[in-house]
Amino acid sequence: MTSRRIPRPRDLAPLLRFKRPVLSPTRRRLEAALTIHDLRLVAKRRTPRAAFDFGDGAAESELSLRRARQAFEDVEFHPTVLTDVSDVDTSRDVLGRRSSHPFAIAPIGFTRMMHSEGERAGAAAAAAFGIPFTLSTMGTTSIEDVAAASGDGRRWFQLYLWKDRERSMALVERAAAAGYDTLLVTVDSAVAGSRLRDVRNGMTIPPTLTPRTVIDAIPRPRWWFDFLTTEPLSFASLDRWSGTVAALVDTMFDPRLGYEDLAWIREQWPGRMVVKGVQSLHDARRIAATGVDGIVLSNHGGRQLDRAPVPFHLLPGVVREVGTDVEVWLDTGIMSGADIVAAVALGARNVLVGRAYVYGLMAGGRAGVDRALGILSAQMHRTLQLLGAPTLDDLGPHHVRQLRRLAPVAG
C-alpha cells in the first residue's frame, strides 16, 4: 500500500513559482508565440482581412506557395554526432560583408497597410539583428526614411523596371545616394499575378471603407486607429495610387524587360547587383554569365505564376552549375530556422525571408519583427547543434535528404 500524508508548507514552497504578470497585451501575445505559425495566427486576429490576405495570400489556387512550403516539410535531416557544438556560429559573408545570419528581410510592398510602422520597423529590427533589409520599389516608406530608420544597418533596394526608364533610374540614383549597397532586380513580374483573395476582398491601395470592411474593423479597432491617425499611405518610389495592386503593376511595369536591360542597369548601378526571380537551370546559367553578383531562386512567394517550380528543388542543381560564379540565394516557403539551415546545407549562400517577417510585423509592429527574427535565430541555432554543425561551413548536402512528393513524369 502507498502511504500518504498531508503536504507541509515547506514542501509546497519550491513548487509555487508565480511569474510576474505581463501587463502589455502585445508583449504577452508575442511571448506566447513560439513559432512563425503562431505569429501568423496572432497577425490574422489583429489585422483586417483584406490587409492580412494581401500579405498571406498567393496567386490563383496558391499551389506554388503550398508546394514550396511542403518541400521544406519533406526534408529529412541526417545529423553528425560526437561533434563539439557548445559554441555555434550562424554568421557568414554575404556579398562581401558579414551578416549575423544567412538570411535577409525580403522586399515586401505596402507594409504600412499591414501595420502602421511598416518598413521602418523592418529596417530598424534588421539593423539591430545584424542582417540586411530590402526595400521594395512598392514600399510605403521613402528610400531616405528607410535609410534613416536602419542607421548603420545594411540596406538593399529592390527594383521593378518601369516603362518609364528615367523614373526607374531616378530611384536607383536615390538608393545609391542613401547608402544602399546592393540592387535586387526582379524579373518575374512582366504582368501581375492573379491574386484571387485580393479580388474577392475588393482590395485597393489604400484600403476602401465599405460596409464589409467596416464590419471587419469592429474587432480590430487598434489597427484602424493606427491607420487613420498616421500619415496616409504613399510609396517609396511614386506619389500616390488609388486602385488595385494588379492595375498598378500592369500600368507601370514593363513586360519587355530583357537581357539588354540588365546590362543597361549594371552600367549605372555602382554597387552589387542580384537578379531575383530565377526559376530554371537554363536561366540561372545565362543570367550568371552576364556578370551579376548573385541570383535568387524564387517564384515570387507563389504570388505570380501558380504551379511554378519549387525553388528549393532547383537549388542543388543550380549551385552545382553556377555556384562558383555567383552567389545563389533562395526564397519562397521559409517558415522556420530549420528551413534556412536546409537551404544553406544544399548550397544557398543566403535566403530571403518575406512572410515570416510580415507575420511578425502584423502581430506587433517592431516588437513583432524582433520576435520573428528571434524565433528564426533560435531555431537555426538549435538545428545546427542537433545536426552536429558548429558553423555554417560545416553544413553540407550530406545533412539533408529531400523526400519528394512531386516528381516529373518520364516521357
Residue pairs with C-beta under 8 A, 6 or more apart in sequence:
22 28
22 31
26 364
26 365
26 367
26 368
27 364
27 367
29 42
29 363
29 364
30 39
30 42
30 363
30 364
30 367
30 368
30 371
32 38
33 39
33 41
33 42
33 363
33 371
33 375
34 375
35 335
35 336
35 375
36 335
36 336
36 356
36 359
36 360
36 372
36 375
36 376
37 335
39 356
39 359
39 360
39 363
39 368
39 371
39 372
39 375
40 56
40 355
40 359
42 359
42 362
42 363
42 364
42 368
43 52
43 55
43 56
43 358
43 359
43 360
43 361
43 362
43 363
43 368
44 52
44 56
46 220
46 222
46 223
46 362
46 363
47 114
47 115
47 220
47 223
47 362
48 207
48 213
48 216
48 217
48 220
48 223
48 224
49 201
49 216
50 198
50 201
50 202
50 203
50 207
50 213
50 216
51 113
51 114
51 207
51 223
51 362
52 114
52 362
53 197
53 198
53 201
53 203
54 110
54 113
54 114
54 195
54 197
54 198
54 201
54 203
54 245
55 108
55 111
55 114
55 355
55 358
55 359
55 362
56 197
56 355
56 358
56 359
57 195
57 196
57 197
57 198
57 303
58 64
58 65
58 193
58 195
58 301
58 302
58 303
58 306
59 193
59 194
59 195
59 196
59 302
59 303
59 304
59 305
59 306
60 193
60 194
60 196
60 306
61 306
62 302
62 306
63 302
63 306
63 307
64 299
64 302
64 305
64 306
64 307
64 308
64 310
64 332
65 301
65 302
65 303
65 332
65 333
66 302
67 310
67 406
68 299
68 302
68 310
68 311
68 312
68 332
68 333
69 333
69 335
70 405
71 310
71 312
71 313
71 333
71 402
71 404
72 312
72 333
72 334
72 335
72 336
72 338
72 339
72 342
74 402
74 403
74 404
74 405
75 338
75 339
75 342
75 400
75 401
75 402
75 403
76 400
76 401
76 402
76 403
77 338
77 342
77 383
77 386
77 387
77 399
77 400
77 401
78 387
78 398
78 399
78 400
78 401
79 386
79 387
79 388
79 399
80 387
80 388
80 389
80 399
81 388
82 388
83 388
83 389
83 390
84 390
85 384
85 385
85 388
85 389
85 390
87 390
88 381
88 384
88 385
88 390
88 391
89 390
89 391
89 392
90 100
90 101
90 102
90 377
90 380
90 381
90 384
90 392
91 98
91 99
91 100
91 101
91 130
91 392
92 98
92 99
92 102
92 349
92 350
92 392
92 393
93 99
94 102
94 104
94 132
94 327
94 349
94 350
95 181
95 182
95 272
95 274
95 293
95 294
95 327
96 272
97 154
97 181
99 130
99 131
99 132
99 154
99 350
100 129
100 130
100 131
101 129
101 130
101 131
101 340
101 376
101 377
101 380
102 340
102 344
102 348
102 349
102 350
102 351
102 392
103 131
103 334
103 340
103 350
103 351
103 352
103 353
103 376
104 126
104 131
104 132
104 133
104 134
104 156
104 350
104 351
104 352
104 353
105 122
105 126
105 131
105 132
105 133
105 134
105 352
105 353
105 354
105 357
106 134
106 301
106 331
106 352
106 353
106 354
106 357
107 134
107 135
107 136
107 137
107 139
107 156
107 158
107 184
107 186
107 352
107 354
108 122
108 136
108 139
108 354
108 357
108 358
109 136
109 137
109 138
109 139
109 140
109 245
110 138
110 139
110 140
110 205
110 233
110 245
111 118
111 119
111 122
111 139
111 140
111 141
111 358
111 361
112 118
112 119
112 140
112 141
112 230
112 233
113 140
113 205
113 206
113 207
113 227
113 233
114 358
114 361
114 362
115 121
115 223
115 226
115 361
115 362
115 365
115 368
116 226
116 227
116 230
116 365
117 361
117 365
117 366
118 139
118 140
118 141
118 361
119 133
119 135
119 139
119 140
119 141
119 145
119 146
119 149
119 236
120 141
120 145
120 146
120 149
120 366
121 361
121 365
121 366
121 368
121 369
122 133
122 357
122 361
122 369
123 133
123 135
123 146
123 149
123 150
123 153
123 155
124 149
124 150
124 151
124 153
124 366
125 366
125 369
125 370
125 373
126 132
126 133
126 150
126 153
126 154
126 369
126 373
127 133
127 149
127 150
127 151
127 152
127 153
127 154
128 153
128 370
129 370
129 373
129 377
130 153
131 154
131 373
132 153
132 154
132 155
132 156
132 182
133 146
133 150
133 153
133 154
133 155
133 156
134 155
134 156
134 157
134 158
134 184
134 352
135 141
135 143
135 146
135 155
135 156
135 157
135 158
135 175
135 180
135 236
136 158
136 236
137 157
137 158
137 159
137 160
137 171
137 236
137 237
138 160
138 235
138 236
138 237
138 245
138 248
139 146
139 235
139 236
139 237
140 233
140 234
140 235
140 236
141 149
141 236
142 234
142 236
143 157
143 171
143 174
143 175
143 178
143 180
143 236
143 237
144 174
144 178
146 155
146 178
146 236
147 155
147 178
147 179
147 180
154 181
155 178
155 179
155 180
155 181
156 180
156 181
156 182
156 183
156 184
157 171
157 172
157 175
157 180
157 182
157 183
157 184
158 183
158 184
158 185
158 186
158 276
159 168
159 171
159 172
159 183
159 184
159 185
159 186
159 265
160 168
160 186
160 189
160 252
160 253
161 168
161 185
161 253
161 254
161 257
161 261
161 265
162 168
162 252
162 253
162 254
163 252
163 253
163 254
164 252
167 237
167 238
169 268
171 236
171 237
172 183
172 265
172 268
172 269
175 183
176 269
176 270
176 271
180 271
181 271
181 272
182 271
182 272
182 273
182 274
182 293
183 265
183 269
183 271
183 272
183 273
183 274
184 274
184 275
184 276
184 296
185 262
185 265
185 273
185 274
185 275
185 276
186 276
186 277
186 300
187 257
187 275
187 276
187 277
187 278
188 276
188 277
188 279
188 298
188 299
188 300
188 304
188 305
189 249
189 253
189 277
189 300
189 304
190 253
190 255
190 257
191 249
191 250
191 253
191 255
192 245
192 246
192 247
192 248
192 249
192 250
192 253
192 304
193 246
193 300
193 303
193 304
193 305
193 306
194 246
194 306
195 245
195 246
195 303
197 203
198 244
198 245
198 246
202 208
202 210
202 212
203 244
203 245
204 242
204 243
204 244
205 233
205 241
205 242
205 243
205 244
205 245
205 248
206 232
206 233
206 242
207 213
207 227
217 223
217 224
232 240
233 240
234 240
235 241
238 252
241 248
259 286
259 290
262 275
262 287
262 290
262 292
263 290
265 273
266 273
266 290
266 291
266 292
272 293
272 294
273 292
273 293
273 294
274 292
274 293
274 294
274 295
274 296
274 327
274 329
275 287
275 292
275 294
275 295
275 296
276 295
276 296
276 298
276 331
276 352
277 296
277 298
277 299
277 300
278 284
278 287
278 295
278 296
278 297
278 298
278 318
279 297
279 298
279 299
279 308
279 309
279 311
279 314
280 309
280 314
281 314
281 317
281 318
281 321
284 295
284 297
284 314
284 318
284 321
284 322
284 328
285 321
285 322
287 295
288 295
288 322
288 325
288 326
289 325
292 326
293 326
293 327
294 326
294 327
294 328
294 329
294 349
294 350
295 318
295 322
295 326
295 327
295 328
295 329
296 329
296 330
296 331
296 352
297 311
297 312
297 314
297 315
297 318
297 328
297 329
297 330
297 331
298 311
298 330
298 331
298 332
298 352
299 305
299 308
299 309
299 310
299 311
299 332
300 308
300 332
301 331
301 332
301 354
301 355
302 308
302 332
302 333
310 332
310 333
310 406
311 330
311 331
311 332
311 333
312 330
312 332
312 333
312 342
312 343
312 346
312 402
313 402
313 404
315 328
315 330
315 343
315 346
315 347
315 348
316 346
316 347
316 397
318 328
319 328
319 346
319 347
319 348
320 347
322 328
323 347
327 349
327 350
328 347
328 348
328 349
329 348
329 349
329 350
329 351
329 352
330 343
330 348
330 350
330 351
330 352
331 351
331 352
331 353
331 354
332 354
333 339
334 340
334 343
334 351
334 353
334 354
334 356
335 355
335 356
336 376
336 379
337 375
337 376
337 377
337 378
337 379
337 380
337 381
337 382
337 383
338 379
338 380
338 383
340 351
340 353
340 376
340 380
341 380
341 383
341 384
341 387
341 395
342 400
343 351
344 351
344 392
344 395
345 395
345 396
345 397
345 399
345 400
346 397
346 400
347 397
353 376
356 372
356 376
357 369
357 372
357 373
359 368
359 372
360 368
360 369
360 370
360 371
360 372
360 373
361 368
361 369
361 372
362 368
363 371
363 372
364 371
384 390
384 392
384 395
387 395
387 399
388 394
389 395
389 399
